[in-house]
Amino acid sequence: MKEIKAYIRTNVVAETVEALEEAGAPGITVVSVHPVGYGFEPNYFEHHGKDPLKPYPSIVRLELVCKDEDLERFVQIISGNSYTGTKGDGMIFIIPVENAISIRTGVQGEKAL
């Protein structure tokens, strides 16, 4: 199993999540974040004139755990729906998952997904 963490623009998250759901993604988490690094400024919350947040893109972290055989398909969906060709399109990270355990049922491994 693998965990996919993708940092993408909020203006593409709805289409990306919809495409992942249609492709059978077992569960998706979306969290609003403020990245620092990769070209983003650490002083995001300081006042920069009339609209201090305007120059900074709004970013979310999209997370999902999937079977190894679904990984490439889900990564392609995220990449395809998130690409604009401009700075700040985001990043995708892939992390190995040793186990998954359903708290309610106790089922483990891929069956828990």
C-alpha positions as a printed NumPy array, in Angstrom:
array([[  0.   ,   0.   ,   0.   ],
       [  1.038,   3.584,  -0.597],
       [  0.023,   6.97 ,   0.758],
       [ -0.207,   9.801,  -1.735],
       [  0.214,  13.333,  -0.376],
       [ -0.384,  16.003,  -2.966],
       [ -0.106,  19.735,  -2.414],
       [ -2.307,  21.381,  -5.043],
       [ -4.116,  24.659,  -5.676],
       [ -7.583,  24.953,  -4.168],
       [ -9.066,  26.01 ,  -7.489],
       [ -8.418,  22.51 ,  -8.9  ],
       [ -9.28 ,  20.403,  -5.857],
       [-12.977,  19.838,  -6.682],
       [-12.24 ,  18.424, -10.142],
       [ -9.316,  16.378,  -8.804],
       [-11.345,  14.812,  -5.986],
       [-14.256,  14.088,  -8.323],
       [-11.934,  12.34 , -10.79 ],
       [-10.321,  10.295,  -7.998],
       [-13.735,   9.24 ,  -6.675],
       [-14.827,   8.191, -10.181],
       [-11.609,   6.148, -10.462],
       [-12.417,   4.301,  -7.231],
       [-10.168,   6.036,  -4.686],
       [-11.058,   4.42 ,  -1.349],
       [-11.002,   7.605,   0.729],
       [ -9.662,  11.104,   0.263],
       [ -8.731,  13.716,   2.852],
       [ -8.389,  17.386,   1.929],
       [ -6.711,  19.776,   4.385],
       [ -6.145,  23.503,   3.923],
       [ -2.455,  24.322,   4.446],
       [  0.081,  27.099,   4.056],
       [  3.311,  25.79 ,   2.578],
       [  6.634,  27.443,   3.364],
       [  9.415,  26.728,   0.922],
       [  9.159,  25.64 ,  -2.708],
       [  8.847,  29.352,  -3.533],
       [  6.254,  30.23 ,  -0.885],
       [  7.032,  32.975,   1.596],
       [  7.175,  32.235,   5.353],
       [  5.734,  35.69 ,   6.16 ],
       [  2.36 ,  34.815,   4.63 ],
       [  0.363,  36.221,   7.537],
       [  2.117,  39.589,   7.669],
       [  0.259,  42.571,   6.26 ],
       [  1.302,  43.446,   2.666],
       [ -1.046,  46.273,   1.731],
       [ -4.796,  46.194,   1.083],
       [ -5.154,  42.448,   0.566],
       [ -2.33 ,  40.613,   2.365],
       [ -3.36 ,  37.177,   1.052],
       [ -3.798,  38.079,  -2.623],
       [ -0.251,  37.391,  -3.879],
       [ -0.192,  33.901,  -2.373],
       [ -1.961,  30.932,  -3.96 ],
       [ -4.344,  28.983,  -1.784],
       [ -3.061,  25.424,  -1.308],
       [ -4.581,  22.201,   0.032],
       [ -3.024,  18.883,   0.974],
       [ -4.841,  15.97 ,  -0.591],
       [ -4.156,  12.572,   1.018],
       [ -5.178,   9.056,   0.16 ],
       [ -3.987,   5.521,   0.825],
       [ -4.283,   3.032,  -2.015],
       [ -3.258,  -0.39 ,  -3.241],
       [  0.081,  -0.51 ,  -5.058],
       [ -1.642,  -1.381,  -8.34 ],
       [ -3.767,   1.807,  -8.173],
       [ -0.89 ,   4.155,  -7.372],
       [  0.172,   5.223, -10.856],
       [ -3.417,   5.76 , -12.018],
       [ -4.219,   7.996,  -9.029],
       [ -0.966,   9.946,  -9.417],
       [ -1.786,  10.553, -13.097],
       [ -5.267,  11.786, -12.159],
       [ -3.858,  14.205,  -9.591],
       [ -1.14 ,  15.425, -11.958],
       [ -3.485,  15.818, -14.89 ],
       [ -6.127,  17.735, -12.957],
       [ -3.63 ,  19.939, -11.096],
       [ -1.339,  21.004, -13.942],
       [ -1.531,  24.647, -15.067],
       [  2.051,  25.023, -16.26 ],
       [  2.784,  27.858, -13.854],
       [  4.875,  28.142, -10.71 ],
       [  2.995,  26.77 ,  -7.704],
       [  1.243,  23.839,  -9.409],
       [  2.239,  21.737,  -6.419],
       [  4.035,  18.571,  -5.392],
       [  3.138,  14.905,  -5.005],
       [  4.817,  12.677,  -2.427],
       [  4.471,   8.885,  -2.233],
       [  5.047,   7.114,   1.062],
       [  5.018,   3.362,   1.784],
       [  2.275,   2.223,   4.178],
       [  3.066,  -0.82 ,   6.31 ],
       [ -0.474,  -1.532,   7.432],
       [ -3.999,  -0.143,   7.631],
       [ -6.38 ,  -1.072,  10.43 ],
       [-10.092,  -0.335,  10.55 ],
       [-10.857,   0.824,  14.073],
       [-14.497,  -0.28 ,  13.851],
       [-13.998,  -3.77 ,  12.4  ],
       [-10.359,  -4.586,  13.147],
       [ -9.819,  -5.563,   9.51 ],
       [ -6.204,  -5.041,   8.454],
       [ -4.208,  -4.494,   5.285],
       [ -5.667,  -3.668,   1.887],
       [ -9.045,  -5.061,   2.949],
       [ -9.302,  -2.189,   5.458],
       [ -9.248,   0.278,   2.596]])
